[in-house]
Amino acid sequence: MQFKCNQTLPERAIHIAIKGPGGKCQRGDGTACFIANNVATTPGDMTERGCTYAGCRGVVGGPVKDAIQLTHGPIGCAFFSWGYRPHLADSDFHMKYTFVTDMNETNIVFGGEKKLLQSIIEANAEFPDAKAVFVYNTCSTALIGDDGRDVAKQAEAIIGKPVVFFECEGFRGVSQSLGHHIGNETIFRQLVGSVEPEGDFSRSINIIGDYNIKNDIRTFEYLFEALGLRIIARFTGNVSVDDLKIMHKAALNIVHCQRSATYIADMMKEKYGTPYINVTLWGIKNMSQALRNTAAFFGLEARAEEVIAHEIARIQPAIDAYRQRLQGKRVFIYQGGPRTWHWIELLRELGMETETAATTFGHTDDYEKIFRQIAEGALVIDNPNVPEIEEILTRRRPDLFISGNKERYLAYKLGVPFVNGHTYDTGPYAGFVGMVNFARDIDKALHAPVWNLLHQHARPAPADRHATHGFEEVES
């Protein structure tokens, strides 16, 4: 079994799998071994991946609200990262401004260290209230050998505040996933534990791996606070540099995104003995379980049940109404990593079934969770490229495509209803209240009047679709 578009790229077959009878995984090359993932992109593959710089600057470091975000490299790298993801905070400094050394040909020939030092000093002079300077290395400055770490030390002595240098040049690693790791490790090494505050932290937590897309934290922070817990830091949505410095004082880490932020939870456990629990903060069942698991750690089980009962009572009528309209719809989910498996059960709560699941940078443990949750006959694909996505949308004809900004217009072009699950168009989607918002946006996408004006290709009969998994057999 192959995608038609991959007849000239047979290497892609090992990245495609079907959940067969008995839950067994069968890869696209016909072998009964697991789907290949987290490996270098095959030359010629029109990948949707981002680079290591994107993962570090765009996901982990960028949401820190009171740091100067300085890219050491060409203007194009900085432009990519500016305002791309709506990491909301109670200050818009991190989204309103972007900083770059603007390396040109002369700098590449003669070096950019002096320019980097000057840029840090000038940026700090313009914005003296910023609590730190985050410097992100790029491919060009790494290739010419600029010693950004040494420059950061010099600058720190001059401006008297932390200058954090991230060695996140884009050519490192196989995807943006390594950038998450570098961001976590660098922040942990240079900021976490640098201040020892006084006070009682016995009922305190950190929320790890939430980046406050469209104010997600407003849908669940108050729930943890209703248990009687204090939130020290959010890693890294709506977080300040001062919060990061004392996050080691938390009694428990709550890990939401288990691909971009488990690294710092592991490092804190090793150095400070801070335990952590993995949670999912999307969906009714998942949010309820997250509160129960957190409450159990602190002996607050009774209070958790009160909070859960109150919240479910508020949203259940709306959820029931949406479920009637969404029942039986088939979904193609394509997200960066864990969000794909986070949402399979969430969609099932709305009466919807995931028939195709994909991630950009998922690892083996992500795909194991996907395979445990999806139904028999579902297709799983690692790091799909544009031709593959188009083939899925045209041949399997999902009722709904959930993905990100890059894939939106392809879906519209092919007449497939679309919801932006990456940066949200409205949101927030987390927590109990966010579940209603998510259902609302799905309903609006599916039942928009525009689809009645577009020619819909005939879908194959279910028996035929499952017999060939939506694709014709072709010889490799």
N, C-alpha and C positions, 0 to 999 in steps of 0.2 A: 504494500500500500504506500503510495507516494502522493504528495501534492503535485498537480500538474506543473505548477510554476517551479518546482524543484527538480525537474528532469535533468537540468544541467548543473544542479547543485545537490548531488545525492548525499553529501555529508550531513544535510539537514535531517535526514530520516531518523537519526538516533535522538533527535530533540523533540520528536513527536510520538505520542503514545495514546493508546485507548485503554479505558478501564474495561477489561473483558469479563467473562463469566467467572464468578467466584471472587471478584475483586482483583484479579490478576492484571498486571500491567503488561501490555504488549506494545513494543516500540514499532516505529514506522518502518524499520528495516526487517521486521518479521521476527526478531528475536524476543525472548521473554525476559529481558533484563530491564533495569530501570532507566528512566528518561535521563539523557545527558544534560548537564547544567553547569553553570559557573565555570565555563571554559572560554577560551579566546574565541572571538567571533571569526567565522570562516571567511577568508577573503572572497569578495564577491557577494556576500550576504548584506542586503540593505537593512542593516540592523537599526532598531529603534533605541538602542542603549544610549546612556549618557556616559561621560568619562569620570575618572576619579575626582577631578576638580569639581564636577557638577555635584557629586555626592557629598563632598566635604563642604563646599561653599553654599550650594543650593539647599541642602537638607539640614545638616547638623549645625554649622557655624552661623549661617545666614540669619536664622530667627532671633539670635541674641540681640536684644533691643537697644542696648546702650553701648555697643562696641562699634568702632569705625571698621567697616568691612572693606579692606583694601586688597585688590587683586594685583599681584606683581606679574605683569605680562601685557600683551597687546589689548587694545581697546575692545576687540571682539569678544574676548573671554568675559570681560566685565559686563558688557552689554547683555550677554546671554543670561547672566545671573541677576540682573537688576529687575526687581519686581516680578520675577517669573512665577514665584509661588507666594500666595497671599497669607504669609505668616503674620497674623494680626497680633497686636500687642497694645498695651495702654500708652505706647509711644510709637510714632511712625518713623522715627529716625532711621531705623535699619532698612526701611522700604523706600523712604523718600530720597535718600542719597546713596550713591555708589561711588567708590574711589578706585582709581587705577593708576599705575605708574606709566601707562601708555608707552610701552616699549616700542621703539622704532628701529629702523635698520642700523642707524649709528649706534644705538644702545646695544644691539645684538653683536655688533662687531667689537665694540670697546668695553662692553660689560655694563650692567645696570645696577650695581650695588650702591653707588653714590646717589643715583636717582631714587632708589628705594628708600634710603635713609632720609633724603630730602623730602620725599612724599609723606613719610610717616610724621616727620616734624611739622610740616606745613598743615597736614590734615588735623593734627592735634591742636595746632595753634588756632585753626578756624573753628574747631569744636572742642573746646577745653573741658566741657562737661562730660564727654564720653569717658567711660570707665576703663576702656582698653582699646587696643588696636589689634584686629585680627588680620594677618597677612597670609594670602593664599598663593602658593607657587603654581606656575603654569608650565606647559611643555617647553616653551622657548627659553625661559629663564633657567630652567633646570638643565637644558641641553648645553647652554653656554657656560654652566658651572657657577652661576652666582651663589654665593654663600649667604642665603637669606637668614639662616639661623644666627649667624654671627652679627649680621646687620640688626636683627631684632634685639639682640643683647645690647648693642651700642645704643639703639634708639630708646630702649627701656631705661637705660641710665640717664639719658638726656631728658626725656619727658616725664619720668617719674611715675609711670604706670605700666601695667602689663602690656607687652607686645608679644602676641602669640603667633608663631610662625608655623603654618601647616604645610608640610611637604606632600602636597596633593597634586603634583603635576599629572596632567590628564592621561599620559601614556602608561601610567602604572596600573597594574591589575587588569582585569578583563571587563570591568563595568564600573558603574558608580558605587557599587557595594564596597569596594576597598576604600573609597572616600569616606564612607560612614565610619569605617574602622579607624582610619587616620584621624578623623575629627574627634571621635570619642577618646582615643588614646592621647591626643595632644592636649585636649581640654583637661583630661584627668591629670596628666603629668604636670601641667603648668598652672592650673587654677584650683582644682578640687583639693580641699584640705589646707589651703594657704592662709586661712583665717580660722581661729578657734573661738567661736562665740560662747557666751555664757547663757544659761537658761536650761529649762527642762525640755528635752526633745524625746521623751519616752513615748509620746503619741504623735510622732511626726512621720511623714512620708515624702518621698519624691515620686513624681509621675514621670517615668522614663519613656521616651520614644513617642511623644506627642508634640506636634509642631504648630498646633493651633491654627490649622487651616480653617478659614472662615469662622473663627471663634468656637472651635470644637470644645475647648476647655470649659466654656460656659455651660455646656450640657452635662458635665460630669463632676467638675470640681466641687460644686456645692453639695453633691451627694456624699463625697468623702468627708467634707467638712461637717455635714449633718450627722455623721457617725461620731463626731467629736475629735477629728484628726486635724492636724496642722500640716499644710503643704509647704515644704521648704523651697523646693525648686521644681520647675518643669524643664525637662530636657528635650527640646530647647525652646518650646513655644512660650512666648511672653515671659522670658527669663532674663534676668539681669546678670551682669558679671559678678556682682556681690552675692547673688543667690548661688551661683556655681561654686564660689569659693567655700561655702559652708554646707554643701549638699551631703557631705560625708557624715553629718550629724544625724541624718534621718535614721529612724528605727527600722524602716522597711522601704524597699524600692518596689514600685508598681510598674512593671514593664509591659508597655502596650505594643509598640512596634518591635517585634522580635527579630528583625533583621538589621535595623539601623542603630539600635541602642543597647542590645544585650551586652555588647562589649564593655560598656562602662559599668553596667551592673555586675558583671563578672570581676572587673578590676576592683570595684569597691568591696565586693565580698571577700576577695583575696587579701586586700590591704587593711580594710577596716572591719571586716567581719559582718558587713551589712547584708542581711538576707534579702532575697527578692522573690517575687511571685510573678509568673507570666499571666497576663489577662488579655481579654478582648473587650474593648469599650464601645463596640458597635453592636446593636441588636438587643432585644429585651432579655433573652436568656443569657447572653454573654455578659451584659452589664450587671444583671442580677447576680451572676456567679462571681463576677469581679468584686462586687460589694461584699458578698458572703465570705469569700476567701480572705479579703482584707480584714473584715471584722473578726474573723476567727483568729487571726494572728494577735489581735489586741483584746480578745475576749468580749467583743461587742456584738455578738450574734443577734440578740434580741432587738437591738436598735437597728441593725441592718434590715431585718424583716419588716420593721415598721416603715423604714424609708422605701423599700422596694414596693411594698403594698400600696403606699401612697402614690408613688410615681406611676405604677401600672394602672391604677384606677383612673388617673388623669388621662392617659393616652389610649387605653384599650378601645373605647368606642371608635376613635379615628382609625386605629389599626384594623379593626374588624371591617370597617367600611372600605378601606383601601384593598384589603385582602379579597373581598368579593370581586373587585374590578381587575385584580392582578392575577387571580388564580389561574394556574396552568401555563403561564407565560414562560418561554424558554430564553435563557440569558447566556451571552458570551461575556465573560469577565476577563479583562486584560489590565493588570495593574503592575506596579513596580516589583513588589515582593509579597510580603505576608498579607497585604490587604485582600488579595485574591481569596485565600482560604479563610480570612476573617469574615468575608461576606457571603460565603456559600450558605451557611446556616441562617444568616440574617435574611437572605432572599427566600429561603424555604419558609421562614416565619410569615412571609407575605404570600405564600402559596406559589412561589416561582421556583424553577429548577435550573441549575447551571448545567448547560450541555457542552460548553467549551470553556476551558480555564487556561490562562497563560500568565506568565510573569516576565518582566524584563531582566531581573537579576536574582531570581529566586535560587536558593540552594536546595540540596537534597532533602533537608528536613521540611522545607516549605512544600515541596512536591509530595512528600509522604503524607502531610496533612491534607493536601488537596485530594489525593487519591482515596484517603479514608472517608472523605465527606461526599464526593461526587457520586452520582448514580452510574450504574452499569451502562456502557455505551458512550459515556462522555469522552470528549477529546481533550487532551492536555498537551500544550505546546510550550516549549521553552524559548523565550526571546524571539517571538515571531517577527518577521519582516513585513514590509508593506504588501508585497504580492501575496504572501501567505494570509495576511489579514483579509485582503480583498477576496481571496478564494473562500475563506471561511464564511464571510458575510454573504457571498453570492450563492454558495452551494449548500451551506447548512441553514441559511436564512433564519438566524435567531430573531426572536421578537424584540430583543433589546440588547444593545451593545454598551457596556460600561467600561470606559477607558479614560484617556487623558486628552489634553488639548491637541496633541499631534495627530491623533486618530479621528478627531471629531468630524472633520470635513470629508474624509473618506466615507464615513458612515452616512452623512447627509447625502453625499453624491449617489450612494447606492440605495438610498431610501430606507435605511435602518434607523429606528429610533435610538437615541443616544443620551446617556447621562455621563457627565464629567465626574468620575470618581477620584480623580487625581488631585485637582485643586478646587473642585466644586464650582458650580456656577452660582448657587445660592448657599445651601447648607445652613448651619452646621449639621453633620450627619451622625455624630457620636451620641452616646447616652440614650435615655428614654425619649426625650423630646426630639433629639436628632433623628430617631427612627421614624417619627412622623414626617419630618422634613424630607427624609430619603424616599419614603413611600409616596409623598406628594409629588416629588420631582420625577419619579418613575412613571407615575400615573399621567402627569402632564406630557412627558415624552411619548408615551405609548398612544395616548388618545388625542394628540395634537391634530387639528383639522387638516393640516398640510398633507398628511399621509393619504388622505382621500383624493388628493389632486395628483398624486404620483403613481406611475405605473408600477404595480407590485409584481415581481416575477413569481410564477407559480412555485410553491414549495413542493419538494418531493414527498411522496407518501411516507408516513412514519416507518413502515416496514422496509421500504427501499433505502431510506435514509440511514437506518441502523444497520442494514446489511452491508453497505459500503462505507459507513461512517461519513456519508456526505461527499465522498470523493470517488472518482473513477480509479479503477486499478490500472496502473501503468507499469511498464517494465523499467527497472533501473538501468 
